[in-house]
Amino acid sequence: MQGTLYLCATPIGNLEDITLRVLRVLEEADLIAAEDTRNSIKLLNHFNIKTPMTSYHEHNKIEKAYQLAEKMRQGQNIALITDAGTPGISDPGEELVRICQESGISVTSLPGASACITALTMSGLPTRRFAFEGFLPREKKERATILSSLGQETRTIILYEAPHHLKKTLEELLKALGDRRLTLCRELTKKYETAFATTISGAVSYYSKEGPRGEFVLVIEGKSQQEIAKEQQESWELVPLEEHMAHYEQQGMGRKEAMKLVAKDRGISKREVYGQLLEHTDKKSSEPDSVSVRPEQA
């Protein structure tokens, strides 16, 4: 019988947030794979868990994953834990899961603490639709691409950021997204937990004077439908009215239907569209016909 990979969520601050099921699995597993064994030993000692540990982190995530997969093929059950929160979220655990799936090894996830969901639910921003981005890439070109795409994101956005990068990231977000509502969460589940509801510009101003401390979760308002409609309207206003009409008529629409859509795009009434078209037609018809004269006729 093959073993199983157990993804065990661990506390993100408050040790009381660990589940009874996770404690049982950590005790019963043959091996615990931990992102940082020096950090995880404190958790295991607190709950008096003696299961052997091995390191599994960003720098050995592929080679070690195959080694762990082989142990599970031989029948061992392995519990995967990250420094804090749910394995596989912004950590190398996703690679181990992928390799296990490809190898036909059973994977199950034991739910528990997650910083992104904790921050989202206390942010005061819409929770029905959200986009989790994690840490922005450090490579300049890739980072610019991601920031550009986030500028058009209509869902609530969740980012992670370290204190020494926070100021720069906030400035980049203000430039790429414009000023939006933002909730900055830090020290989640701990004694000095804070959820600072502000705007991106407000956060830039605040942290230009105050030094950021602790790991941050940024929950950012998505782009509103009103903003999108305004941008579309402004872009259509740059197009001549006749070309705008032609855009729809070439799709097989009748004149009236095209006028209705043009009016909607430009944020004006159908009467105004008709008036402008009529004015354009009258102006064109009043222009004198141009006559070309050959030199010998002059």
N, C-alpha and C positions, 0 to 999 in steps of 0.2 A: 504494500500500500504506500502510495506517495504521501508526503506530508503536505501541509497547508501553510500559506503565507497569511499572517494576521497583521493587518494594518491597525495599530493601536494608538488612538488619540490620547495624548498626555496633556496635563494642564499647561495653560499659557501664562500662568502666574500663581493663581491660588490652587494649592495642592488638593483642596477639597473637591475640585472639579473632575477628578479622575473617577471613572465608573467602576462598579464592582466587577463587571465583566472583564474590563481591561486588566484589573488586578489579578483576577483568576487566570487569564490567559498568560500574563507575564510570569506567573508562578509555574504554570504547567508546561510552557514551551520548552523545547530542547535548547533553544538558543535565542538570544535577543540581539538583533542588529540595530545599532544605535548610531545616529549621526555624529554625536560627540560623546564617547564613553565617559569622559571626565565629568561632563554635565549630567549624564543620565545616571551615573552611580549614586548621585545625591538623591535622586528620586527613588531608586531601588532600595537604598539604605533606609530611607524614610518609611517605606512600607515593608521593610525586612524581607525583600525578595532576593534570593540567592542564585537565580538562573544565570548561567554564563553569558557574557556579552562579547560581541565583536563589532568592529567599527565599519560603518557603511556611510560614505560621505561623497561629496561632489568630485573629489579627486580619484576615487577608486570605483565609481558607480557602475561602470560597465564590467570591468574584470571581476570585481567582487560579486556582482549580481549573478554571473554565471557560476561562480563558486557556491553561492548560497542556493541557487537553483538545483545544483547537483546534490547538495545535502538534502533538499526537500524530495528530490527524486528517489533518494535512498531511504525516505521515510521520516525525516526529521520535520518537526513543526517549528517554524520560525516566526517570531514576533518582531515587527519593524516599528521602531519609534523614532521620532524626530526630536530636535531640541525642545520644541514646544508646539502643541497643536496637532493637527491631523497629518499623518505622513502622505506624501504625494502632492501636497499643496505648496508650491514654490520650494521644493526640495528634491533631492535625487531619487526619492522613493518611486516616482513615476517610471523610471527606467527599470527598476526591479519588478514592478508590476507588469510592465510590458513584456519583459523576458519570461516571466512566469506564465503569462497568458499564451505566449508563443510556444512555450514548452508543455502546455497542457496541465500546468500545476494550479491547483485551486487557490484562489485569492478571496479573502473576505475582509471587510472593513468594519471595525468596531467604532461607532460614532462617539464623538465627544467634543472637546473644546476646539474651536477654530477662530483665529483672530479676525478673519475677514467677515464672517457671519456675525460675530459678537459686535464688531464695530458697526456693521450695516444696520443691525436691528436697533441700536441706540443712537443712530445718527440724526434721526428726524427727517431724513430724505426718503424718497419713494423706494420701496423694497420689492415691488412686484417684478420688476425687470432690472437686472444689474449685470455689469461686465466686470469681472475680476481680472486685473492686469498683473497683479503681484509687483515685483520690483521692475522698474523700467530698465531696459538694457543700457549698459554703459558705453557700448560702441556708438560713436557719434551719429553715423548715418542711419543705423537701425533705430536708434532712439528718436531721431527726427521723424522717421516714418511712422513710428508708433504714436508720437505726440500729435502728428498731423491727423491720423485716423481717429484719435480720441477727440479731436476738435469737432468731429461730425457725429460722435456717439450720443444717442438719445437716451440710453439707459444710464442709471446711476453707476458711477465708476468707482472701483475700489483699488487703491494702490498701497504698497508697502514702501516705507523709506526709512533709512538710517538717519540718526540725528545730524551727522556731519555732511550729509548730502541734501538735507531738507530745504535750506534756503534757496539753493540753485534750482532744485526741482520745482519749488513754488513759483519762482520767476519764469521758468520755462512753461509751466502750466498756464500762467496768466497770459503769456504771449500766444500760446497755441490755442487755448480754449476761450480766452476772454475772461471776464469776471463772472464767476458763478458761485452759488452757495457751496460751502465746504464745511465738513466736520472733521476735525483732527482728533483722533483718539490715541491715547498713550497710556502705558502702565495698566493695560486692560486686566481686569479681575484682581488687581492688587490694591493695596491700601490707598495709594494716591492716584487711582484711576481718574482720568479726565476725558471729557468729550467737549472739545472747544468748537462750538458752532459759530461760524463766521463766513467770510467770503474769501476767495483766493487773494484778492488785493489786500483784504484785512489781515490775512495770515502773513503776507509778504511784509506788510508794515510792522506787524507785531514782532516777527522774528528778525527784523533788521535791528531791533533793540534788545531782544531777549535771546539767550542762547538755547537752542533746542536740546532737550534731554530725553533719553529713552527711545525705544523703537516706536515708530509712528504707523498708524493706519489712516490713510486719507480717503474719505468718502466724499465724492464730488458729484454735484448735480449734473445730470445729462443735458444735452442741448434741447431746448424746448421746441415744440412744433411751431410756435409763433416766430421764433428766430429763423427756423428753416423757411417758413412761408415768406418772411420778410426778405431773406437773401434771394429766394427764387424770384420774388417780385422785382427786386432791384436789378437782377440779371436780365429779366425780360424787358425791363424799361430801356435797356441799352439796344434792344433789337427794334428796327423800324416796324411800325404797325403792320404794313403790308407783308413783310417777311414773316411776322408772327402769325398772321392769318394763313399764309401759304404753308406754314409748318403743319397746320392741322388739315387744311384742304387737300394737301398732297397725300394725306392718310385716308382720303375718301370721305371726309366729313362734308356735310352741307354748309352753306354760308352761315346760317343761323347758329348751328351747333358750334362752328369754329369761333364765331363772335362771342358766344357764351364762355367758352374756355379761355379765350384771349382776355376777356373782361376779368375772369377769376385770377388768371396769372398775374395781371397787372394791377389788381386791386382797385378796379374802377367798374362803373356800371356798363351794361350793354349799350345803353343810350349814348354814353361817352365814346365807346368804340365806334358805333355807327356814325356819330357826328364827326369824329376824326377821319374816318374813312371817306365820308362824303366830302369833307373839306379838302382832303388830299386829291380826290377825284376831280372836284371843281377847279382846284388849282392847276392840276395837270391839263385839264381840258381847255383852260384859258390861256395856256402858253402858246405863242405863235408857232406854226409849223416851220421847221427849219428847212431851207431849200439850199441844196448844194449847186453851185454854179461852176461850170467848167471854165477854164481860162479863156477858151475861144469864144464863149458866149458872153463874156463880160464886155 
